[in-house]
Amino acid sequence: MSDTLRAAIRDVVDFPKKGIVFKDITPILADGKLFSETIDRLAEIARASEAKKVIGIDARGFIFAAAVADRLGIGMVPVRKKGKLPWKTRQVAYALEYGEAIVEVHEDAVHAGERVILIDDLLATGGTAAAAVTLLRELGADVAGLAVVIELDFLDGRKKLDSLPVTALINYP
């Protein structure tokens, strides 16, 4: 399946800015069989982690995380960009190439000791995922790992995640 999955990922040159080759997962979403198989694989990872909740990282991570949570019959929690959540939040800032960003989560989204797994479409530099891990740990969650559809190995995103287990369905060296 990984060859089929890799073949479905579309490269979009100079998006969102010049010099970037964006890995577009929308063809996976548009193919019901391929999307279902992708969710199956991510759900296997989440099931093996014994997580009680799936954490989706803004924004494409929501698509995969919600489907995995539904498949496993467990809850899904969104980690969002600042200002997008309607209730009391905990937030953390992290560095971008030029400037900073802030992500947040509802302060009651997870409970102390609750085992969670993060799901996203892509691991690149690791900044957003690391910020999400920080937030969840501040709330007392036991973060089991990160599962992604795509990992861009050459950007070394895993380094920002210390020893957190990371599983990617597709790696680009």
mmCIF file of the C-alpha atoms, coordinates in Angstrom:
data_MODEL
# 
_entry.id   MODEL 
# 
loop_
_atom_site.group_PDB 
_atom_site.id 
_atom_site.type_symbol 
_atom_site.label_atom_id 
_atom_site.label_alt_id 
_atom_site.label_comp_id 
_atom_site.label_asym_id 
_atom_site.label_entity_id 
_atom_site.label_seq_id 
_atom_site.pdbx_PDB_ins_code 
_atom_site.Cartn_x 
_atom_site.Cartn_y 
_atom_site.Cartn_z 
_atom_site.occupancy 
_atom_site.B_iso_or_equiv 
_atom_site.pdbx_formal_charge 
_atom_site.auth_seq_id 
_atom_site.auth_comp_id 
_atom_site.auth_asym_id 
_atom_site.auth_atom_id 
_atom_site.pdbx_PDB_model_num 
ATOM 1   C CA . MET A 1 1   ? 0.000   0.000  0.000  1.00 0.00 ? 1   MET A CA 1 
ATOM 2   C CA . SER A 1 2   ? 2.823   2.458  0.670  1.00 0.00 ? 2   SER A CA 1 
ATOM 3   C CA . ASP A 1 3   ? 3.664   2.557  -3.057 1.00 0.00 ? 3   ASP A CA 1 
ATOM 4   C CA . THR A 1 4   ? 0.022   3.301  -3.865 1.00 0.00 ? 4   THR A CA 1 
ATOM 5   C CA . LEU A 1 5   ? -0.118  5.909  -1.120 1.00 0.00 ? 5   LEU A CA 1 
ATOM 6   C CA . ARG A 1 6   ? 3.128   7.530  -2.284 1.00 0.00 ? 6   ARG A CA 1 
ATOM 7   C CA . ALA A 1 7   ? 1.880   7.591  -5.879 1.00 0.00 ? 7   ALA A CA 1 
ATOM 8   C CA . ALA A 1 8   ? -1.269  9.433  -4.789 1.00 0.00 ? 8   ALA A CA 1 
ATOM 9   C CA . ILE A 1 9   ? 0.632   12.251 -3.072 1.00 0.00 ? 9   ILE A CA 1 
ATOM 10  C CA . ARG A 1 10  ? 0.877   15.215 -5.413 1.00 0.00 ? 10  ARG A CA 1 
ATOM 11  C CA . ASP A 1 11  ? 3.853   17.595 -5.413 1.00 0.00 ? 11  ASP A CA 1 
ATOM 12  C CA . VAL A 1 12  ? 2.874   21.244 -5.748 1.00 0.00 ? 12  VAL A CA 1 
ATOM 13  C CA . VAL A 1 13  ? 5.889   23.409 -6.566 1.00 0.00 ? 13  VAL A CA 1 
ATOM 14  C CA . ASP A 1 14  ? 6.249   26.876 -5.007 1.00 0.00 ? 14  ASP A CA 1 
ATOM 15  C CA . PHE A 1 15  ? 3.361   26.462 -2.555 1.00 0.00 ? 15  PHE A CA 1 
ATOM 16  C CA . PRO A 1 16  ? 2.700   28.111 -0.158 1.00 0.00 ? 16  PRO A CA 1 
ATOM 17  C CA . LYS A 1 17  ? 5.741   30.138 -1.176 1.00 0.00 ? 17  LYS A CA 1 
ATOM 18  C CA . LYS A 1 18  ? 8.547   30.024 -3.710 1.00 0.00 ? 18  LYS A CA 1 
ATOM 19  C CA . GLY A 1 19  ? 11.076  27.252 -3.113 1.00 0.00 ? 19  GLY A CA 1 
ATOM 20  C CA . ILE A 1 20  ? 8.686   24.928 -1.247 1.00 0.00 ? 20  ILE A CA 1 
ATOM 21  C CA . VAL A 1 21  ? 7.489   21.626 -2.724 1.00 0.00 ? 21  VAL A CA 1 
ATOM 22  C CA . PHE A 1 22  ? 4.180   21.014 -0.961 1.00 0.00 ? 22  PHE A CA 1 
ATOM 23  C CA . LYS A 1 23  ? 3.111   17.394 -0.434 1.00 0.00 ? 23  LYS A CA 1 
ATOM 24  C CA . ASP A 1 24  ? -0.612  17.457 -1.247 1.00 0.00 ? 24  ASP A CA 1 
ATOM 25  C CA . ILE A 1 25  ? -2.686  14.713 0.419  1.00 0.00 ? 25  ILE A CA 1 
ATOM 26  C CA . THR A 1 26  ? -6.024  15.730 -1.140 1.00 0.00 ? 26  THR A CA 1 
ATOM 27  C CA . PRO A 1 27  ? -5.821  12.944 -3.764 1.00 0.00 ? 27  PRO A CA 1 
ATOM 28  C CA . ILE A 1 28  ? -5.764  10.449 -0.863 1.00 0.00 ? 28  ILE A CA 1 
ATOM 29  C CA . LEU A 1 29  ? -8.869  12.058 0.592  1.00 0.00 ? 29  LEU A CA 1 
ATOM 30  C CA . ALA A 1 30  ? -10.625 11.925 -2.781 1.00 0.00 ? 30  ALA A CA 1 
ATOM 31  C CA . ASP A 1 31  ? -10.077 8.172  -3.172 1.00 0.00 ? 31  ASP A CA 1 
ATOM 32  C CA . GLY A 1 32  ? -12.404 6.370  -0.739 1.00 0.00 ? 32  GLY A CA 1 
ATOM 33  C CA . LYS A 1 33  ? -10.482 3.096  -0.793 1.00 0.00 ? 33  LYS A CA 1 
ATOM 34  C CA . LEU A 1 34  ? -7.086  4.748  -0.320 1.00 0.00 ? 34  LEU A CA 1 
ATOM 35  C CA . PHE A 1 35  ? -8.397  7.058  2.404  1.00 0.00 ? 35  PHE A CA 1 
ATOM 36  C CA . SER A 1 36  ? -9.941  4.100  4.241  1.00 0.00 ? 36  SER A CA 1 
ATOM 37  C CA . GLU A 1 37  ? -6.691  2.111  4.008  1.00 0.00 ? 37  GLU A CA 1 
ATOM 38  C CA . THR A 1 38  ? -4.741  5.123  5.309  1.00 0.00 ? 38  THR A CA 1 
ATOM 39  C CA . ILE A 1 39  ? -7.105  5.422  8.262  1.00 0.00 ? 39  ILE A CA 1 
ATOM 40  C CA . ASP A 1 40  ? -6.790  1.675  8.886  1.00 0.00 ? 40  ASP A CA 1 
ATOM 41  C CA . ARG A 1 41  ? -3.005  1.994  9.133  1.00 0.00 ? 41  ARG A CA 1 
ATOM 42  C CA . LEU A 1 42  ? -3.117  5.043  11.382 1.00 0.00 ? 42  LEU A CA 1 
ATOM 43  C CA . ALA A 1 43  ? -5.756  3.351  13.551 1.00 0.00 ? 43  ALA A CA 1 
ATOM 44  C CA . GLU A 1 44  ? -3.493  0.300  13.965 1.00 0.00 ? 44  GLU A CA 1 
ATOM 45  C CA . ILE A 1 45  ? -0.749  2.585  15.279 1.00 0.00 ? 45  ILE A CA 1 
ATOM 46  C CA . ALA A 1 46  ? -3.155  4.366  17.624 1.00 0.00 ? 46  ALA A CA 1 
ATOM 47  C CA . ARG A 1 47  ? -4.647  1.085  18.861 1.00 0.00 ? 47  ARG A CA 1 
ATOM 48  C CA . ALA A 1 48  ? -1.194  -0.313 19.595 1.00 0.00 ? 48  ALA A CA 1 
ATOM 49  C CA . SER A 1 49  ? -0.371  2.816  21.614 1.00 0.00 ? 49  SER A CA 1 
ATOM 50  C CA . GLU A 1 50  ? -3.353  2.117  23.899 1.00 0.00 ? 50  GLU A CA 1 
ATOM 51  C CA . ALA A 1 51  ? -4.363  5.782  23.640 1.00 0.00 ? 51  ALA A CA 1 
ATOM 52  C CA . LYS A 1 52  ? -7.689  6.861  25.098 1.00 0.00 ? 52  LYS A CA 1 
ATOM 53  C CA . LYS A 1 53  ? -7.892  9.971  22.904 1.00 0.00 ? 53  LYS A CA 1 
ATOM 54  C CA . VAL A 1 54  ? -6.600  11.020 19.509 1.00 0.00 ? 54  VAL A CA 1 
ATOM 55  C CA . ILE A 1 55  ? -5.164  14.525 19.198 1.00 0.00 ? 55  ILE A CA 1 
ATOM 56  C CA . GLY A 1 56  ? -5.514  16.186 15.779 1.00 0.00 ? 56  GLY A CA 1 
ATOM 57  C CA . ILE A 1 57  ? -3.101  18.945 14.827 1.00 0.00 ? 57  ILE A CA 1 
ATOM 58  C CA . ASP A 1 58  ? -4.504  21.966 12.950 1.00 0.00 ? 58  ASP A CA 1 
ATOM 59  C CA . ALA A 1 59  ? -5.701  21.660 10.247 1.00 0.00 ? 59  ALA A CA 1 
ATOM 60  C CA . ARG A 1 60  ? -5.261  18.658 7.946  1.00 0.00 ? 60  ARG A CA 1 
ATOM 61  C CA . GLY A 1 61  ? -4.465  16.522 10.974 1.00 0.00 ? 61  GLY A CA 1 
ATOM 62  C CA . PHE A 1 62  ? -8.103  16.947 12.022 1.00 0.00 ? 62  PHE A CA 1 
ATOM 63  C CA . ILE A 1 63  ? -9.249  14.936 9.017  1.00 0.00 ? 63  ILE A CA 1 
ATOM 64  C CA . PHE A 1 64  ? -7.116  11.925 9.851  1.00 0.00 ? 64  PHE A CA 1 
ATOM 65  C CA . ALA A 1 65  ? -7.457  12.194 13.642 1.00 0.00 ? 65  ALA A CA 1 
ATOM 66  C CA . ALA A 1 66  ? -11.255 12.383 13.560 1.00 0.00 ? 66  ALA A CA 1 
ATOM 67  C CA . ALA A 1 67  ? -11.487 9.336  11.305 1.00 0.00 ? 67  ALA A CA 1 
ATOM 68  C CA . VAL A 1 68  ? -9.053  7.364  13.493 1.00 0.00 ? 68  VAL A CA 1 
ATOM 69  C CA . ALA A 1 69  ? -10.938 8.322  16.667 1.00 0.00 ? 69  ALA A CA 1 
ATOM 70  C CA . ASP A 1 70  ? -14.204 7.223  15.077 1.00 0.00 ? 70  ASP A CA 1 
ATOM 71  C CA . ARG A 1 71  ? -12.683 3.952  13.903 1.00 0.00 ? 71  ARG A CA 1 
ATOM 72  C CA . LEU A 1 72  ? -11.441 3.230  17.455 1.00 0.00 ? 72  LEU A CA 1 
ATOM 73  C CA . GLY A 1 73  ? -14.498 4.541  19.286 1.00 0.00 ? 73  GLY A CA 1 
ATOM 74  C CA . ILE A 1 74  ? -12.489 7.052  21.317 1.00 0.00 ? 74  ILE A CA 1 
ATOM 75  C CA . GLY A 1 75  ? -12.491 10.844 21.599 1.00 0.00 ? 75  GLY A CA 1 
ATOM 76  C CA . MET A 1 76  ? -10.707 13.331 19.383 1.00 0.00 ? 76  MET A CA 1 
ATOM 77  C CA . VAL A 1 77  ? -9.212  16.608 20.611 1.00 0.00 ? 77  VAL A CA 1 
ATOM 78  C CA . PRO A 1 78  ? -8.165  19.452 18.292 1.00 0.00 ? 78  PRO A CA 1 
ATOM 79  C CA . VAL A 1 79  ? -4.959  21.415 18.820 1.00 0.00 ? 79  VAL A CA 1 
ATOM 80  C CA . ARG A 1 80  ? -5.657  24.663 16.997 1.00 0.00 ? 80  ARG A CA 1 
ATOM 81  C CA . LYS A 1 81  ? -4.032  27.888 15.958 1.00 0.00 ? 81  LYS A CA 1 
ATOM 82  C CA . LYS A 1 82  ? -4.547  30.744 18.419 1.00 0.00 ? 82  LYS A CA 1 
ATOM 83  C CA . GLY A 1 83  ? -8.020  32.253 18.558 1.00 0.00 ? 83  GLY A CA 1 
ATOM 84  C CA . LYS A 1 84  ? -9.907  29.338 16.992 1.00 0.00 ? 84  LYS A CA 1 
ATOM 85  C CA . LEU A 1 85  ? -11.173 27.556 20.122 1.00 0.00 ? 85  LEU A CA 1 
ATOM 86  C CA . PRO A 1 86  ? -14.272 28.912 21.866 1.00 0.00 ? 86  PRO A CA 1 
ATOM 87  C CA . TRP A 1 87  ? -13.566 28.036 25.507 1.00 0.00 ? 87  TRP A CA 1 
ATOM 88  C CA . LYS A 1 88  ? -10.781 28.415 28.091 1.00 0.00 ? 88  LYS A CA 1 
ATOM 89  C CA . THR A 1 89  ? -7.474  27.361 26.575 1.00 0.00 ? 89  THR A CA 1 
ATOM 90  C CA . ARG A 1 90  ? -3.886  26.612 27.387 1.00 0.00 ? 90  ARG A CA 1 
ATOM 91  C CA . GLN A 1 91  ? -1.460  27.850 24.732 1.00 0.00 ? 91  GLN A CA 1 
ATOM 92  C CA . VAL A 1 92  ? 2.183   27.705 23.771 1.00 0.00 ? 92  VAL A CA 1 
ATOM 93  C CA . ALA A 1 93  ? 4.248   29.754 21.333 1.00 0.00 ? 93  ALA A CA 1 
ATOM 94  C CA . TYR A 1 94  ? 6.887   28.235 19.104 1.00 0.00 ? 94  TYR A CA 1 
ATOM 95  C CA . ALA A 1 95  ? 9.417   29.564 16.619 1.00 0.00 ? 95  ALA A CA 1 
ATOM 96  C CA . LEU A 1 96  ? 8.842   29.633 12.895 1.00 0.00 ? 96  LEU A CA 1 
ATOM 97  C CA . GLU A 1 97  ? 11.440  30.387 10.254 1.00 0.00 ? 97  GLU A CA 1 
ATOM 98  C CA . TYR A 1 98  ? 10.430  34.068 10.435 1.00 0.00 ? 98  TYR A CA 1 
ATOM 99  C CA . GLY A 1 99  ? 8.543   34.863 13.632 1.00 0.00 ? 99  GLY A CA 1 
ATOM 100 C CA . GLU A 1 100 ? 6.445   32.697 15.884 1.00 0.00 ? 100 GLU A CA 1 
ATOM 101 C CA . ALA A 1 101 ? 3.105   30.908 16.020 1.00 0.00 ? 101 ALA A CA 1 
ATOM 102 C CA . ILE A 1 102 ? 0.825   29.912 18.862 1.00 0.00 ? 102 ILE A CA 1 
ATOM 103 C CA . VAL A 1 103 ? -1.233  26.751 19.245 1.00 0.00 ? 103 VAL A CA 1 
ATOM 104 C CA . GLU A 1 104 ? -3.806  26.059 21.899 1.00 0.00 ? 104 GLU A CA 1 
ATOM 105 C CA . VAL A 1 105 ? -6.049  23.383 23.336 1.00 0.00 ? 105 VAL A CA 1 
ATOM 106 C CA . HIS A 1 106 ? -9.048  23.519 25.656 1.00 0.00 ? 106 HIS A CA 1 
ATOM 107 C CA . GLU A 1 107 ? -7.784  23.276 29.203 1.00 0.00 ? 107 GLU A CA 1 
ATOM 108 C CA . ASP A 1 108 ? -10.181 20.405 29.976 1.00 0.00 ? 108 ASP A CA 1 
ATOM 109 C CA . ALA A 1 109 ? -9.474  18.452 26.774 1.00 0.00 ? 109 ALA A CA 1 
ATOM 110 C CA . VAL A 1 110 ? -7.359  15.801 28.469 1.00 0.00 ? 110 VAL A CA 1 
ATOM 111 C CA . HIS A 1 111 ? -6.951  14.671 32.048 1.00 0.00 ? 111 HIS A CA 1 
ATOM 112 C CA . ALA A 1 112 ? -3.862  13.996 34.121 1.00 0.00 ? 112 ALA A CA 1 
ATOM 113 C CA . GLY A 1 113 ? -2.475  10.576 33.250 1.00 0.00 ? 113 GLY A CA 1 
ATOM 114 C CA . GLU A 1 114 ? -4.704  10.146 30.190 1.00 0.00 ? 114 GLU A CA 1 
ATOM 115 C CA . ARG A 1 115 ? -2.878  8.391  27.347 1.00 0.00 ? 115 ARG A CA 1 
ATOM 116 C CA . VAL A 1 116 ? -3.110  10.201 24.004 1.00 0.00 ? 116 VAL A CA 1 
ATOM 117 C CA . ILE A 1 117 ? -1.629  9.934  20.535 1.00 0.00 ? 117 ILE A CA 1 
ATOM 118 C CA . LEU A 1 118 ? -1.083  12.800 18.115 1.00 0.00 ? 118 LEU A CA 1 
ATOM 119 C CA . ILE A 1 119 ? -2.090  12.405 14.471 1.00 0.00 ? 119 ILE A CA 1 
ATOM 120 C CA . ASP A 1 120 ? -1.146  14.740 11.636 1.00 0.00 ? 120 ASP A CA 1 
ATOM 121 C CA . ASP A 1 121 ? -0.805  14.627 7.891  1.00 0.00 ? 121 ASP A CA 1 
ATOM 122 C CA . LEU A 1 122 ? 2.851   15.694 7.832  1.00 0.00 ? 122 LEU A CA 1 
ATOM 123 C CA . LEU A 1 123 ? 5.929   15.988 10.025 1.00 0.00 ? 123 LEU A CA 1 
ATOM 124 C CA . ALA A 1 124 ? 8.290   18.613 8.636  1.00 0.00 ? 124 ALA A CA 1 
ATOM 125 C CA . THR A 1 125 ? 10.373  20.745 11.019 1.00 0.00 ? 125 THR A CA 1 
ATOM 126 C CA . GLY A 1 126 ? 8.533   19.426 14.082 1.00 0.00 ? 126 GLY A CA 1 
ATOM 127 C CA . GLY A 1 127 ? 7.706   22.803 15.613 1.00 0.00 ? 127 GLY A CA 1 
ATOM 128 C CA . THR A 1 128 ? 3.939   22.432 15.697 1.00 0.00 ? 128 THR A CA 1 
ATOM 129 C CA . ALA A 1 129 ? 4.077   18.828 16.905 1.00 0.00 ? 129 ALA A CA 1 
ATOM 130 C CA . ALA A 1 130 ? 6.559   19.737 19.646 1.00 0.00 ? 130 ALA A CA 1 
ATOM 131 C CA . ALA A 1 131 ? 4.321   22.613 20.755 1.00 0.00 ? 131 ALA A CA 1 
ATOM 132 C CA . ALA A 1 132 ? 1.329   20.248 20.873 1.00 0.00 ? 132 ALA A CA 1 
ATOM 133 C CA . VAL A 1 133 ? 3.308   17.761 22.966 1.00 0.00 ? 133 VAL A CA 1 
ATOM 134 C CA . THR A 1 134 ? 4.280   20.556 25.368 1.00 0.00 ? 134 THR A CA 1 
ATOM 135 C CA . LEU A 1 135 ? 0.651   21.627 25.740 1.00 0.00 ? 135 LEU A CA 1 
ATOM 136 C CA . LEU A 1 136 ? -0.588  18.106 26.362 1.00 0.00 ? 136 LEU A CA 1 
ATOM 137 C CA . ARG A 1 137 ? 2.138   17.351 28.896 1.00 0.00 ? 137 ARG A CA 1 
ATOM 138 C CA . GLU A 1 138 ? 1.374   20.614 30.712 1.00 0.00 ? 138 GLU A CA 1 
ATOM 139 C CA . LEU A 1 139 ? -2.183  19.289 31.096 1.00 0.00 ? 139 LEU A CA 1 
ATOM 140 C CA . GLY A 1 140 ? -0.776  16.044 32.497 1.00 0.00 ? 140 GLY A CA 1 
ATOM 141 C CA . ALA A 1 141 ? -1.409  13.815 29.485 1.00 0.00 ? 141 ALA A CA 1 
ATOM 142 C CA . ASP A 1 142 ? 0.719   10.757 28.792 1.00 0.00 ? 142 ASP A CA 1 
ATOM 143 C CA . VAL A 1 143 ? 1.717   11.340 25.167 1.00 0.00 ? 143 VAL A CA 1 
ATOM 144 C CA . ALA A 1 144 ? 2.222   7.921  23.552 1.00 0.00 ? 144 ALA A CA 1 
ATOM 145 C CA . GLY A 1 145 ? 3.566   9.144  20.223 1.00 0.00 ? 145 GLY A CA 1 
ATOM 146 C CA . LEU A 1 146 ? 2.946   10.830 16.910 1.00 0.00 ? 146 LEU A CA 1 
ATOM 147 C CA . ALA A 1 147 ? 1.598   9.129  13.784 1.00 0.00 ? 147 ALA A CA 1 
ATOM 148 C CA . VAL A 1 148 ? 1.748   10.944 10.444 1.00 0.00 ? 148 VAL A CA 1 
ATOM 149 C CA . VAL A 1 149 ? 0.950   10.144 6.861  1.00 0.00 ? 149 VAL A CA 1 
ATOM 150 C CA . ILE A 1 150 ? 4.129   11.823 5.560  1.00 0.00 ? 150 ILE A CA 1 
ATOM 151 C CA . GLU A 1 151 ? 7.486   12.616 7.135  1.00 0.00 ? 151 GLU A CA 1 
ATOM 152 C CA . LEU A 1 152 ? 10.038  14.856 5.444  1.00 0.00 ? 152 LEU A CA 1 
ATOM 153 C CA . ASP A 1 153 ? 13.167  13.242 6.918  1.00 0.00 ? 153 ASP A CA 1 
ATOM 154 C CA . PHE A 1 154 ? 15.529  15.883 5.546  1.00 0.00 ? 154 PHE A CA 1 
ATOM 155 C CA . LEU A 1 155 ? 13.977  18.528 7.847  1.00 0.00 ? 155 LEU A CA 1 
ATOM 156 C CA . ASP A 1 156 ? 14.838  16.547 11.021 1.00 0.00 ? 156 ASP A CA 1 
ATOM 157 C CA . GLY A 1 157 ? 11.482  17.187 12.714 1.00 0.00 ? 157 GLY A CA 1 
ATOM 158 C CA . ARG A 1 158 ? 11.969  14.194 15.008 1.00 0.00 ? 158 ARG A CA 1 
ATOM 159 C CA . LYS A 1 159 ? 14.813  15.998 16.773 1.00 0.00 ? 159 LYS A CA 1 
ATOM 160 C CA . LYS A 1 160 ? 12.345  18.493 18.272 1.00 0.00 ? 160 LYS A CA 1 
ATOM 161 C CA . LEU A 1 161 ? 10.302  15.614 19.679 1.00 0.00 ? 161 LEU A CA 1 
ATOM 162 C CA . ASP A 1 162 ? 13.094  14.162 21.855 1.00 0.00 ? 162 ASP A CA 1 
ATOM 163 C CA . SER A 1 163 ? 12.415  10.468 22.397 1.00 0.00 ? 163 SER A CA 1 
ATOM 164 C CA . LEU A 1 164 ? 8.717   10.545 21.457 1.00 0.00 ? 164 LEU A CA 1 
ATOM 165 C CA . PRO A 1 165 ? 7.911   7.603  19.171 1.00 0.00 ? 165 PRO A CA 1 
ATOM 166 C CA . VAL A 1 166 ? 7.117   8.800  15.635 1.00 0.00 ? 166 VAL A CA 1 
ATOM 167 C CA . THR A 1 167 ? 5.562   6.582  12.978 1.00 0.00 ? 167 THR A CA 1 
ATOM 168 C CA . ALA A 1 168 ? 5.207   7.736  9.368  1.00 0.00 ? 168 ALA A CA 1 
ATOM 169 C CA . LEU A 1 169 ? 3.383   5.869  6.640  1.00 0.00 ? 169 LEU A CA 1 
ATOM 170 C CA . ILE A 1 170 ? 5.576   7.490  3.972  1.00 0.00 ? 170 ILE A CA 1 
ATOM 171 C CA . ASN A 1 171 ? 9.056   8.948  4.392  1.00 0.00 ? 171 ASN A CA 1 
ATOM 172 C CA . TYR A 1 172 ? 10.799  11.333 2.015  1.00 0.00 ? 172 TYR A CA 1 
ATOM 173 C CA . PRO A 1 173 ? 14.600  11.210 2.651  1.00 0.00 ? 173 PRO A CA 1 
# 
